[in-house]
Amino acid sequence: MRSSAMVLCLASCIALSACNRKPGIDAKNESAESVAKKLVASDLKPRPGRWESAMKIEKMEMPGMPPQAQAAMQEALGVTKTFASCLTPEQVNRPNAGFFGSQGSGCTYQHFTMAGGTIDAEMTCDRAPTQMHMTMQGTYSNDNYSIRVNNQGAIAPGKTMSTTMAIDSRRVGDCNGTEANK
């Protein structure tokens, strides 16, 4: 499930960079840290507050899993999970590489384009023994986003994983202290 956490971090990126006041961001072959710096410089800012999100795993494949684990994984498919997060003004004004799914080195965006209400990104992470390739496409505004994330890679030598998930999120008001990340 480590890759699911990475995908959730990437989804947070969309919530944290959801308003297009200036032309946008277009990056090629750059680190997540570099893209975060471009975001700060671009004046692309979402509205701080409580964001409610719904995530649905549409596909999850891990060849070679025991039958019981495969059955449990299949039960999770198509089930929508909801969560809330609080986006503070400080987070809006100081995004870091963690918003982009990179908690350290080893991840490079082949491309990251965010402008005119659409986002399109492709990232590769290589942190032995994990190697992942991720794509994201979707739409955004200052108060909501909708994105599809595809993730493929090796989670350990000889163990591959492929997932597709849809994430929809919207700002619903001020933070109230009940958010998961309070």
Secondary structure, DSSP 8 states (H G I E B T S, - for coil): -HHHHHHHHHHHHHHHT---SSS-EEEEEEEHHHHHHHHHHHT-----EEEEEEEEEEEEE-TT--HHHHHHHHHHTT-EEEEEEEE-HHHHHS--GGGGT-SSSSEEEEEEEEETTEEEEEEEEEETTEEEEEEEEEEE-SSEEEEEEEEEEEEETTEEEEEEEEEEEEEEES--S-STT-
